[in-house]
Amino acid sequence: MNISVIIPLYNEAESLPELVAWITRVMDEHRYTREIILVDDGSNDRSWDVIEKLAGGNRDVRGIKFRRNYGKSAALHRGFEEATGDVVITMDADLQDSPDEIPALYRMITDEQYDLVSGWKKKRHDPLSKTIPTRLFNATARRFSGLKLHDFNCGLKAYRNVVVKNIEVYGEMHRYIPILVKQAGFTRIGELAVAHQARKYGASKFGLNRFINGFLDLLTVTFITRFSKKPMHLFGAIGTLLFTAGFCSAAWIGVEKWIAVIHDVKAPLVASNPYFYIALACMILGTQLFLAGFIAELISRDAHDRNHYHIDKTT
């Protein structure tokens, strides 16, 4: 099979018939064999009824329904498990992603041998309250990850099948799938400028809280990708630095007091010096962080996947 199209959705009953018809038309024009996997993330409108009707009239359409709303990451992960196509394409169900981009994405995977191609909505039809924070987070993600992508969270992406079988998307990590893909060892990551359609039906399902959650998720995925198998390298380094700074500061305060006593110079009590308590706090925090890293190493040692590595092999 050429292509698996995965569409996570929540309350998108109005747009689904038009979207599926659009995808089918594009696939027919290019003679792609395909499957369209609609993952209903616990919708409370008529989305599932529409999916059942579409699946009944089109053998390429399959539906998966969550009993409650788990989030986009869970829907994508479930779709990745089901995908059988050589190329896996994801898109949102709100008609803001154009199926006309599918052939270009497919060619970049098959002809140019990319592992992942991420869409870039260069010209967006969103209010400034959404575009400005999005640009800020994309700039931060580029800085943290080293990936030169303009739009990490674009729903329109294409993958080699082996890529989606080797990553785990959970929580709200769908925003940073390119980082997860890079961490899994797939480094041929490209970008394609894609059209961004104005929303035709309904309203956005995301509020301002997603920007706070997005920043926290970025810190999480950065920690996981860099230190999941070596937590002592982070906690131990910071702990050692804090303890050393605190110890040196306390020692300096003690030396100053000793010099004053030798020269019979009146000097304040060490305990009355506020920097002494700052130094003690640094030593205590440094010790705690070092021990946290040590405990994390013990936990990592007993993890069931401690020797799980992403590999390719010949038959």
Secondary structure, DSSP 8 states (H G I E B T S, - for coil): --EEEEEEESS-TTTHHHHHHHHHHHHHHHT--EEEEEEE-S-SSSHHHHHHHHHHH-TTEEEEE-SS---HHHHHHHHHHH--SSEEEE--SSS-B-GGGHHHHHHHHHTS--SEEEEEESS--S-HHHHHHHHHHHHHHHHHH----S-TT-S-EEEEHHHHTT----TTGGGGHHHHHHHTT---EEEEEE-B----SS--S--THHHHHHHHHHHHHHHHHHHTT-THHHHHHHHHHHHHHHHHHHHHHHHHHHHHHHTT-----GGG-HHHHHHHHHHHHHHHHHHHHHHHHHHHHT-TTTT--------
